[in-house]
Amino acid sequence: MSKILLREQVIKLRLQGQTYGQIRKQLDVSKSTLSDWLSKLPLTEEQLKVLSQNKKRSLELGREKVREVFRNKRLNRLKQTLDNQMKDLLPLSDKELFLTGAL
């Protein structure tokens, strides 16, 4: 894709209220290039409002992603601890089963 067409697409996406991060993901353009291309682009109040909403949404998604990562790590640690305890404690001997009243 030529630089001119790429730049036109970048400007079009920015006018739609896309953040730098969203544009980078779609078009694989560096942030410094986006900053250079969009530095003098005037935005209307409505475009700034949409951009602000997109930034908030991106922050919320990022926070949720972090929560999910920490949740998965915690669940993996708990599963590993349970597996280790099961290996150490099971199977119960006949004497242990008798003492618990299971036999």
N, C-alpha and C positions, 0 to 999 in steps of 0.2 A: 504494500500500500504506500502510495506516495505521501510525503510529509505534508503536502498541501491538503490532500483529502483527509489525512489523519487529524490535522489541525482543525479542519472544518467540523469533523465529527466531535472533537473535544469541545469546541465552542458550542455546538448544538446541544451536547449533553449537559454542559454547564448551565446553559440558558434554561434547560428543563429542571434545574435545581439539583443536579447530581453533585455529590461531594468529590473532592480529589480522589479519595480512596475508591469510590465506586467507579470513577472514570478509569483509574489505574487498573482495576481488575478487568474491566471490559476491553480496554484497548492496549494494555501492556505498555504504558507510557510512564516514564519516571516522574516523580513528584516535582523535581526541579524543572523539567520541561513543561509540565502543566503550569507551574507557577509563572514561568517565563511567558508562555503563550497567553495566559489568562490574566496577567497582571493589570492590564489596562482595559479589561472588559467591564463596561458598566452594567450593573444589574438593577432591575426595578425593585420596588418595595415587595411586590408579590414574589419575585424570584428569590429575593433574600429571605422571605418568610418560608418558602418551600425548602430552600437550602438549610435553614435553621432546623426545620422539622426533620430533614434527612440526617443532619448531624446528630440530633437527639436520638433518632431511631438507631443510628449506627452505634452510638454509645451504649444504648440499651442492649443491643445485640452482642456487643463486646462483653458487657458485664455478664450477660446470660451464658456466654461461651465460657467465661472464666469460672462461673459457678458450676457449670456442667463438668469441666475438667477436674475441679477440686472434689466434686461429688463422686466422680468415677474413681479418682485416686483413693478416696476414703473407702468406697465400697470394695475396691481391690485389696486394700490393706486388711479390711475386716474379713474378706473371704480367705485371704492367705493365713490370717491368724486362726480362723476356724479350721481350715484344712490342717494346719500344724497341730492344733489341739486334738483334732480327731485322730491323727496319726499317733500322737503320744498316749491318748487315753483308750482308744479302741483297738482291738476288741477286748471286752472285759473277760476276765478269767472266770471259771466256775465258782471259785471262792468269792470273788467280788459280786457276782450275780446272786449267790446265796446270801451274802451279807445284806444286800439291798432288798431281799425278799422276792426277787424275780424267779428264783428256783425253788 
